[in-house]
Amino acid sequence: MAGVKSWKFGDAGAPAFPDDFEIPRKAVLQVTDIKTNHNKYYAIEVHQGTLKSKPVFRVFTHYGRTDDLEKNPEAGQKECRYASTLGEAQAIYDGIYREKTSSAKGYKELSLASSKIGSQKARGTSAGEIDAKTVKRLAEQKVARGELPAATVKVSTLNPTVQQMVQYIYAEATNALTTAVNVKITANGIETPLGILTVGQIEKGESILQDIYKLFQQGSKNRSKMIDLSGEFYTTIPHRIGRTRAAIDEAVIDTMEDFQGKQETLQLMKDMLQVNGDGGSVLFESKADEQYDALKCTIDLVDHKHPTYTEIEQFVLKSRVKTAHIKIKNIYTLRRAGEHEVFTSHIDNQRLLFHGSRIKNWVGILSRGILMPKIVVSMGVNRTDAGWLGSGIYFGDASCTSAFYTSPGKSGTRFMALARVALGKMKPYHKITYGISEPPAGFHSCHGVRSKPGVDSQFSDDEYVIYDSRQQRLDYLVEFSM
């Protein structure tokens, strides 16, 4: 800030300041500007202390390139500006804040559950406006750490195969998240180089994606606007985007594939925070029992010799209508908390249908169920993945088709669910029909009819779509390889 002398932190010639001080104001700022290849942070704090019985004040700043923090948490420049009164210090703070958040600089303030930059005293404390969900979670962590008696060591009551499966899906979700975004999973949550993300910060990222999607809807060719919004997104959800021009260009969210990838990443982040337990450590400590409890889903292994195993195995294998090699490893029964109770059992034509998903998604699916298309629920616009029968939950009656939507994990196995689906009266479709948000009057579901000899249809597979999540419940989980 012009007119106010700044000193390098620790400079021997700087005015004396006590080691013990208060921080009445602080902020963590971030900017990612793809056009100029800027990916920078700026922490700013007001410090208030007492020296020789007199109050002293300073403004502390810490800034640098976000990418550098990954290798060195102490990277960047740290400076101090000294003031005679608290009001003077706050005026300096406000001046710096206005300058950095101006349209010329473009920094945005982040909401962090726990900051990793700034002064040592500020690190580990929250920054920005913390949403109610995160406040509740932080409070639960404090209770778990400090006010409850230490938990006694318990012998696991889980079936060993269920233990392995639970740890497997958590590990795959964690790996997918830390690969996609520059984060680490710690006992405190999702940790970026700048600090621990809040639910509110993730929701800000979702809002920016909504603006990007509107450009897709409008058929906009305005790449400059796409670049600006992409920078806003990375400013809100810090990424490692590289330094080269090619890496910067690649980071622009300018295709539906890019958009869907970012949307899935944010949903994965929210799922991971949701299951991270009252103590905030199930993802970090990999305790199978705690991870299992956090899912709030009863999972039981079906014995390979039990008639149910043979029944489901044959159901999976005989449902293949195309050549697909499926080798079943394990079958589990599922009962999600509350899902059976709200299931629309009064609707007839109930069928056991398949739902496949990539392995990174199963922590989320088991913990919160199959979601209606997110873009519809929270943004009120058309579905982003161009569902052929609109914005519903899709199921299939062929295991080979659902297997196509799965992905293998480190052990080589995949997962697909068998859900009880109340289809009721189905409206048949032979042509792709976008924009459906509910079944036509008098119907409970929609059916994309598979093309076959004598049946002219645009659908290569039978697709069954419901538009009310209560018309399905997860009954089985099939672990398999291809």
C-alpha positions in Angstrom: 0.0 0.0 0.0 1.5 3.3 -1.1 2.6 5.7 1.6 3.0 3.0 4.3 6.4 1.4 4.8 6.5 -2.3 4.7 9.1 -4.5 6.4 10.1 -8.0 5.6 8.8 -10.2 8.4 11.7 -11.0 10.8 13.8 -8.0 9.6 16.1 -7.0 12.5 15.5 -3.3 11.8 11.7 -3.6 12.0 9.8 -2.1 15.0 9.6 -4.4 17.9 6.4 -6.5 18.3 5.4 -9.1 20.9 5.2 -12.8 20.1 1.8 -12.9 21.9 -0.9 -10.9 20.1 -4.5 -11.0 19.0 -5.8 -11.1 15.4 -9.0 -9.0 15.3 -9.3 -9.2 11.5 -8.0 -11.5 8.8 -8.8 -12.7 5.3 -7.4 -15.3 2.9 -7.6 -14.2 -0.8 -7.0 -16.1 -4.0 -6.9 -15.3 -7.7 -6.6 -17.6 -10.7 -6.4 -15.6 -14.0 -6.0 -18.0 -16.9 -5.3 -15.2 -19.4 -2.3 -13.8 -17.5 -1.2 -17.2 -16.0 -1.7 -15.9 -12.4 -2.5 -18.4 -9.6 -1.8 -16.5 -6.4 -2.8 -16.2 -2.8 -2.8 -13.2 -0.4 -3.3 -13.5 3.4 -3.9 -10.3 5.3 -4.2 -9.9 9.1 -4.4 -7.1 11.7 -2.3 -7.9 14.8 -2.8 -6.2 18.2 -0.5 -6.7 21.1 1.0 -5.0 24.1 4.7 -3.9 24.5 6.0 -2.3 27.6 2.4 -1.7 28.8 1.5 0.1 25.5 -0.7 -1.2 22.7 1.0 -1.8 19.4 -0.5 -2.7 16.0 0.6 -4.0 12.7 -0.8 -5.4 9.4 0.8 -8.7 8.4 0.6 -10.0 4.9 1.7 -13.3 3.3 1.5 -13.7 -0.5 2.9 -15.8 -3.3 2.0 -18.3 -6.0 -0.4 -21.0 -4.8 1.5 -23.8 -6.7 4.6 -23.2 -4.6 2.8 -24.0 -1.3 2.5 -27.7 -2.2 6.3 -28.2 -1.9 7.0 -25.5 0.7 4.2 -24.3 3.1 6.5 -21.4 4.0 6.8 -20.2 0.4 6.0 -16.7 -0.5 6.7 -13.2 0.9 5.7 -12.1 4.5 5.6 -8.5 5.3 4.5 -6.2 8.2 3.2 -2.6 8.2 3.1 -0.9 11.5 0.4 1.5 12.9 -0.1 3.7 16.0 -3.7 2.8 16.6 -6.1 0.0 15.8 -8.1 2.4 13.6 -5.0 3.2 11.6 -4.2 -0.5 11.3 -7.7 -1.3 10.1 -7.4 1.5 7.5 -4.2 -0.1 6.1 -6.0 -3.5 6.1 -9.0 -2.1 4.3 -6.8 -0.3 1.7 -4.9 -3.5 0.9 -8.2 -5.6 0.9 -9.9 -3.1 -1.5 -6.8 -3.0 -3.8 -6.5 -6.8 -4.0 -10.3 -7.5 -4.5 -10.7 -4.7 -7.1 -11.5 -5.6 -10.7 -7.9 -4.7 -11.6 -6.4 -7.4 -9.2 -9.4 -9.8 -9.1 -8.7 -11.6 -5.8 -11.6 -13.3 -4.1 -11.9 -14.0 -0.3 -12.1 -17.7 0.6 -14.0 -19.4 3.3 -11.7 -21.9 5.0 -12.4 -24.1 8.0 -8.7 -24.0 8.8 -6.1 -21.8 7.1 -2.6 -23.0 6.2 -1.1 -19.6 5.3 -0.6 -16.3 7.1 1.0 -15.9 10.5 1.7 -19.0 12.6 -1.0 -17.9 15.0 -3.6 -17.6 12.3 -2.9 -21.0 10.9 -5.3 -23.7 12.0 -8.1 -21.2 12.5 -11.0 -20.5 10.2 -11.0 -17.7 7.7 -13.9 -15.9 5.9 -17.6 -16.5 6.4 -18.1 -20.0 7.6 -21.4 -21.7 6.7 -23.7 -23.3 9.3 -22.9 -26.9 8.1 -19.2 -26.3 8.6 -19.7 -24.6 12.0 -21.7 -27.6 13.1 -19.0 -30.0 11.9 -16.2 -28.0 13.6 -18.1 -28.0 16.8 -18.6 -31.8 16.6 -14.8 -32.2 16.0 -14.1 -30.2 19.2 -16.5 -32.3 21.2 -15.0 -35.5 19.8 -11.4 -34.4 20.6 -11.8 -32.6 23.9 -15.0 -33.2 25.8 -15.7 -36.9 25.4 -13.8 -39.7 27.2 -11.3 -41.5 25.1 -12.9 -44.4 23.2 -12.0 -47.8 24.3 -10.4 -50.1 21.7 -13.1 -52.3 20.1 -12.8 -55.5 18.1 -14.4 -55.1 14.7 -17.8 -56.7 14.3 -17.7 -56.4 10.6 -17.3 -59.3 8.2 -13.7 -59.1 7.0 -14.9 -59.0 3.3 -17.2 -56.1 4.1 -14.3 -54.4 5.9 -12.1 -54.7 2.8 -14.9 -53.5 0.5 -15.6 -50.4 2.6 -11.9 -49.5 2.9 -11.6 -50.1 -0.9 -14.3 -47.7 -1.9 -13.1 -45.0 0.5 -9.5 -45.3 -0.8 -10.7 -45.0 -4.4 -12.9 -41.9 -3.6 -9.9 -40.3 -1.8 -7.5 -41.1 -4.7 -10.0 -39.7 -7.2 -10.3 -36.4 -5.3 -6.7 -35.9 -4.5 -5.8 -36.6 -8.2 -8.4 -34.2 -9.6 -7.8 -31.3 -7.2 -4.7 -30.1 -5.4 -5.9 -31.3 -2.0 -5.0 -33.7 0.8 -7.3 -35.7 3.0 -6.5 -35.0 6.7 -8.1 -35.7 10.0 -9.7 -32.2 9.7 -11.2 -32.6 6.2 -10.3 -31.6 2.6 -7.1 -29.6 2.8 -5.9 -27.3 0.0 -2.5 -25.5 0.0 -4.4 -22.5 1.4 -6.4 -24.3 4.1 -9.3 -26.6 4.7 -12.3 -26.1 2.5 -15.8 -25.4 3.8 -19.1 -26.7 2.4 -20.0 -23.1 1.7 -16.8 -22.6 -0.4 -17.7 -25.7 -2.5 -21.2 -24.3 -3.0 -19.6 -21.1 -4.4 -17.8 -23.3 -6.9 -21.1 -24.9 -7.9 -22.6 -21.4 -8.5 -19.8 -20.5 -10.9 -20.3 -23.8 -12.7 -24.0 -22.8 -13.1 -22.9 -19.6 -14.9 -20.6 -21.6 -17.1 -23.4 -23.9 -18.0 -25.6 -21.0 -18.9 -23.1 -20.2 -21.6 -23.4 -23.7 -22.9 -27.2 -23.4 -22.9 -27.0 -20.2 -24.9 -24.7 -21.7 -27.4 -22.2 -19.0 -26.6 -18.9 -18.9 -28.5 -17.5 -16.3 -26.1 -14.3 -18.0 -25.2 -13.2 -14.9 -23.3 -16.1 -15.2 -20.9 -15.4 -19.0 -20.5 -11.8 -18.1 -19.6 -12.9 -15.5 -17.0 -15.4 -17.9 -15.4 -12.8 -20.7 -15.4 -10.5 -18.4 -13.5 -13.2 -17.6 -11.0 -13.8 -21.3 -10.5 -10.1 -22.0 -9.8 -10.0 -18.9 -7.6 -12.8 -20.4 -5.5 -11.6 -24.0 -5.5 -7.8 -23.8 -5.7 -6.3 -26.1 -8.3 -2.8 -26.9 -9.4 -3.1 -25.8 -13.0 0.6 -25.6 -14.1 2.7 -22.7 -15.4 3.0 -23.4 -19.1 0.8 -21.8 -21.7 -0.4 -25.2 -22.8 -1.4 -26.2 -19.3 -3.3 -22.9 -18.8 -5.2 -23.3 -22.0 -6.0 -26.9 -21.1 -7.5 -25.7 -17.8 -10.3 -23.7 -19.4 -13.7 -25.2 -18.8 -15.0 -24.9 -22.3 -16.6 -28.3 -23.1 -19.5 -30.2 -21.5 -17.0 -32.9 -20.6 -14.9 -30.4 -18.7 -18.1 -29.0 -17.0 -19.3 -32.5 -16.0 -15.9 -33.4 -14.6 -15.8 -30.3 -12.4 -19.4 -30.9 -11.3 -18.6 -34.5 -10.3 -15.5 -33.4 -8.4 -17.5 -30.9 -6.3 -20.1 -33.5 -5.6 -17.4 -35.9 -4.6 -15.9 -33.3 -2.2 -19.4 -32.8 -0.6 -19.9 -36.6 -0.3 -16.5 -36.9 1.3 -17.2 -34.2 3.8 -20.6 -35.7 4.6 -19.1 -39.1 5.6 -16.1 -37.7 7.4 -17.7 -38.4 10.8 -18.2 -36.3 13.9 -14.6 -36.6 14.7 -13.6 -35.6 11.2 -11.1 -38.5 10.7 -12.7 -41.5 9.0 -11.2 -40.6 5.6 -7.8 -40.0 7.1 -7.4 -42.8 9.6 -9.0 -45.6 7.5 -10.7 -47.3 10.3 -13.2 -49.6 8.6 -15.8 -49.7 11.4 -15.9 -45.9 11.6 -16.0 -45.6 7.8 -18.8 -48.2 7.7 -20.8 -46.4 10.4 -20.4 -43.1 8.5 -22.1 -44.5 5.5 -25.3 -45.1 7.5 -26.0 -48.1 5.2 -26.4 -51.7 6.4 -24.1 -53.9 4.2 -24.1 -57.6 4.6 -22.1 -60.1 2.6 -24.1 -62.9 0.9 -22.5 -66.2 1.5 -21.4 -67.8 -1.9 -23.3 -71.0 -0.9 -26.5 -69.2 0.0 -29.4 -69.6 -2.4 -29.7 -65.8 -2.6 -26.2 -65.7 -4.0 -27.0 -68.1 -6.8 -30.2 -66.3 -7.5 -28.6 -62.9 -7.9 -25.6 -64.3 -9.8 -27.8 -66.0 -12.4 -29.9 -62.9 -12.6 -26.8 -60.8 -13.5 -25.4 -63.3 -15.9 -28.6 -64.2 -17.7 -29.6 -60.5 -18.2 -26.7 -59.9 -20.6 -28.1 -59.1 -24.0 -24.7 -58.3 -25.5 -21.4 -60.0 -25.3 -19.8 -58.9 -22.0 -17.6 -60.9 -19.8 -18.7 -60.4 -16.2 -17.1 -62.4 -13.4 -18.8 -61.9 -10.0 -16.6 -61.7 -7.0 -19.0 -60.8 -4.2 -22.6 -59.9 -3.6 -23.8 -57.7 -0.7 -27.3 -56.8 0.6 -28.0 -53.2 1.2 -30.4 -51.3 3.3 -30.0 -47.5 3.4 -31.3 -45.7 6.4 -34.8 -44.4 5.7 -34.9 -45.6 2.1 -37.1 -48.6 2.6 -39.5 -46.6 4.8 -40.2 -44.0 2.0 -40.2 -46.4 -0.9 -43.4 -46.1 -2.9 -44.5 -49.7 -2.3 -48.1 -48.8 -3.4 -46.9 -48.4 -7.0 -46.9 -51.7 -8.8 -44.8 -53.2 -11.6 -41.8 -53.4 -9.3 -38.7 -54.7 -11.0 -35.1 -55.4 -9.9 -33.0 -53.2 -12.2 -29.3 -52.3 -12.6 -27.5 -49.1 -11.9 -23.8 -48.8 -12.6 -21.4 -46.0 -11.6 -17.7 -45.3 -11.4 -15.9 -46.6 -8.4 -15.2 -43.2 -7.0 -18.9 -42.5 -6.6 -19.9 -45.4 -4.3 -19.0 -43.7 -1.0 -21.5 -41.0 -2.0 -24.2 -43.4 -3.4 -24.2 -45.7 -0.4 -24.2 -42.7 2.0 -26.9 -40.5 0.4 -28.5 -42.7 -2.3 -28.8 -42.2 -6.0 -29.3 -38.5 -6.6 -31.7 -36.9 -9.0 -29.7 -34.9 -11.6 -28.0 -32.2 -9.5 -28.3 -29.5 -12.1 -32.1 -29.9 -12.0 -32.4 -30.0 -8.2 -30.2 -27.1 -7.2 -30.1 -24.9 -10.3 -33.4 -25.2 -12.0 -32.1 -25.7 -15.5 -31.9 -28.5 -18.0 -29.9 -31.7 -17.3 -26.3 -31.4 -18.3 -25.6 -34.9 -19.4 -28.4 -34.8 -22.1 -30.3 -37.7 -20.7 -32.2 -39.2 -23.5 -35.5 -39.2 -21.5 -34.8 -36.0 -19.6 -33.9 -35.4 -16.0 -34.6 -38.6 -14.1 -32.8 -41.5 -12.5 -31.9 -44.1 -15.1 -31.9 -47.9 -14.7 -31.3 -50.8 -17.1 -32.4 -54.5 -17.2 -29.2 -55.7 -18.8 -26.1 -56.0 -16.6 -23.8 -55.6 -19.5 -25.2 -52.1 -20.2 -24.9 -51.0 -16.6 -21.4 -52.4 -16.5 -20.4 -50.0 -19.2 -20.9 -47.1 -16.7 -18.6 -48.6 -14.1 -14.8 -48.3 -13.7 -12.3 -50.5 -12.0 -10.4 -49.6 -8.9 -6.9 -50.6 -7.8 -7.9 -54.2 -7.2 -9.5 -54.5 -10.6 -13.1 -54.9 -9.4 -16.1 -52.7 -10.2 -19.5 -52.2 -8.6 -23.1 -52.0 -9.8 -26.3 -51.9 -7.7 -29.5 -53.8 -8.1 -32.4 -51.6 -7.1 -36.0 -52.3 -6.5 -37.8 -49.8 -8.8 -41.5 -49.1 -8.8 -42.2 -48.5 -12.5 -46.0 -48.5 -12.3 -47.5 -47.6 -15.7 -44.7 -46.9 -18.1 -44.8 -44.5 -21.0 -43.0 -46.1 -24.0 -40.6 -44.0 -26.1 -39.0 -45.0 -29.4 -37.4 -41.6 -30.1 -35.0 -39.7 -27.9 -37.0 -37.0 -26.1 -35.0 -34.4 -24.2 -36.4 -32.1 -21.5 -38.7 -34.5 -19.6 -38.8 -33.7 -15.9 -41.8 -35.9 -14.9 -43.7 -38.8 -16.6 -46.7 -37.8 -18.7 -50.1 -37.6 -17.0 -51.4 -41.0 -16.0 -47.9 -42.6 -16.0 -45.3 -43.3 -13.3 -42.2 -43.8 -15.4 -40.7 -43.7 -18.9 -39.3 -46.5 -20.9 -36.9 -46.1 -23.8 -37.6 -49.2 -25.8 -34.6 -51.1 -27.2 -34.2 -51.4 -30.9 -34.4 -55.0 -32.1 -35.7 -56.9 -35.2 -39.3 -55.7 -35.7 -38.9 -52.7 -33.3 -37.7 -49.5 -34.8 -36.2 -47.4 -32.0 -33.4 -44.9 -31.4 -32.6 -46.7 -28.1 -29.9 -49.3 -28.3 -30.7 -50.5 -24.8 -33.8 -50.6 -22.7 -33.8 -47.5 -20.4 -36.2 -47.2 -17.5 -36.5 -43.7 -16.0 -38.2 -42.5 -12.8 -38.5 -38.9 -11.7 -39.1 -39.4 -8.0 -36.2 -40.9 -6.0 -38.8 -42.6 -3.6 -39.6 -45.0 -6.5 -36.4 -46.9 -6.0 -34.4 -48.5 -3.1 -31.0 -50.1 -3.2 -31.2 -53.8 -2.4 -28.0 -55.4 -3.6 -24.4 -54.4 -4.5 -22.5 -56.6 -7.0 -18.7 -56.5 -7.0 -17.4 -57.9 -10.3 -14.6 -57.8 -12.8 -14.6 -57.7 -16.6 
